[in-house]
Amino acid sequence: MYTKQILSAVAALSFVSGAVAIDCQDPTATVQSSADATAVAKCGKFDGNIVISKSYSGAIDLGGLQRIGGDLTALDNENITSLSANFLQEIGGKLSLKNLINLSGMSLMRLSSVDTIEWVTLRKLANPTLGITGITKASSILVADTTIKTLEGLNVDSLSFINLNNNREIVTFKSNIKSISDRMIIDSNGLKMQMDMPNLIWASNLTISNVTTFSAPALKTINGSMSFSSNYFTSVSFPNLTKLEEGTFSFISNPQLTNLTLPLLKSVGGGLVVANNTALSAINGFPTLETVGGAIGIRGSFKNFSLPALDDVRGGAEITSTEDIQANCDKFKSDKGSEVQGKLSCEGKNADANSNTGSANGGGSGSSGNNSGNNAGAIGVNMATLLSLGAVGVFYSAFL
């Protein structure tokens, strides 16, 4: 009888407090208190997901936890001040920290492998500690709307996706990444942001905005598109880039750009767009370009242009400048007119050359570069569309 009363009392107390004991075999452990954090840490390895409750307050220490098979998640919590897991080596799923506006410290001294990093809206976190070797394996990284000052410790060689946007304190990004199989997006980070990627050899897609320097001297191949818009650099060179296999090459609205050089570029699978780079006085940085699978759109305030090796444009071509380029236009039409399968337009002294209006009709698909001449004029390519696509790129919202 007394035993039954004791058990009933314990059950009632558990019901009132809402506490649920954490079992190391649970598919998901919800950490609501420091006692819960201690219980999870004692597991050593936890194969499921760990969720930090929205009601958790103060510092979280996951102590001796070494491996998480699933995700480690903390979302929409105003009261978490720090996160420590200094024995944690691997997270099989996501490390997702979003909208933790008072998180000011994070220490993951031994973490080397995680599938996905999502750090979003962390307004007080300046210097996450990732240890000497740092994270060497990850497939996806999103860092957005944070006050993080440095990404030292993200030491991956290859990954699928990386998006750094609206991190106003990040002014330097130096990375040893060698390959990006899906996309890199850099946009609206710190003023005068400098990017140095000395080991990058290939990427599927690059979308770069609002940076002051960009260096990728080893880059050889882009599988998809390459978009640079609204940057502040004066000179960009890709000395080893030979081809864009499928997508569009676009440099749009980079007002201080005076030099753009791609000495080995031979083919662009999609369109070629160089527009509204008002300080670029000559378009002569494509000496070996032979094939453009889509349309060509060149607009600006340049005084001369040349595409000496061009022998196959499967879309149209629109070339226009605020300056007098009549001699260049005459030569281009004479030498290359028959190589352009769509409509060819070339004119100078155009006051609207730096606007997003006008068209280069005659397009081809602008994607695979495999269309025959029979359908080269079947699809009209509007220059404004090319410009807007290049400028916007692909924006991944940090708040999804």
GIQUISUL-V891378 format. One line per field, one symbol per residue. ss: DSSP state (a for helix, b for strand, c for the rest). phi: phi as a letter, one per 20 degrees, with the letter a starting at -180 (. if undefined). Layout:
# GIQUISUL-V891378
ss = ???
phi = ???
This chain:
# GIQUISUL-V891378
ss = caaaaaaaaaaaaaaaaccccccccccbbbbccaaaaaaaacccbbccbbbbcccccbbbbcccccbbcccbbbbccccbbbbbcccccbbbbbbbbbccccccbbbcccccbbbbbbbbbbccccccbcccccbcbccbbbbbbbcccccccbcccbbbbbbbbccccccbbbccccbbbbbbbbbccccccbbbcccccbbccbbbbcccbbbcccccbbcccbbbbcccccbbbcccccbbccccbbbbccccccbbbcccccbbcccbbbbccccccbbcccccccbbcccbbbbbcccbbccccccbbcccbbbbbccccaaaaaaaaaaaaaabcccbbbbccccccccccccbccccccccccccaaacccccbcaaaaaaaaaacccccccc
phi = .ffffffffffffffffmfcfedfeffbddedbfffffffgffmccfedddeffefcnedcelefdbdfdddcbclcedfdbccbedfdbcfdeddccldfdfdbbccfdfccbfcdcdcldecedcfddnffmedcbdbcccblcdfebdfoedeebbebbcdbldfeedccdcegdbcedadccbleffmfdcccfdfdbbfbccccmdecbcbfefdbdfddcccclddfdbcccfdfdadfceeecccldfdfdbcccfdfdbcfdedccbldfeeebdcecfdfdccfcedcccrceebbbcfefcadecebccbbfefcgffffffffecgfeeedfdcbbdldfefeeedobcfpemfmcemdfeffdfdfcfdefffgfffffemcdeffdf
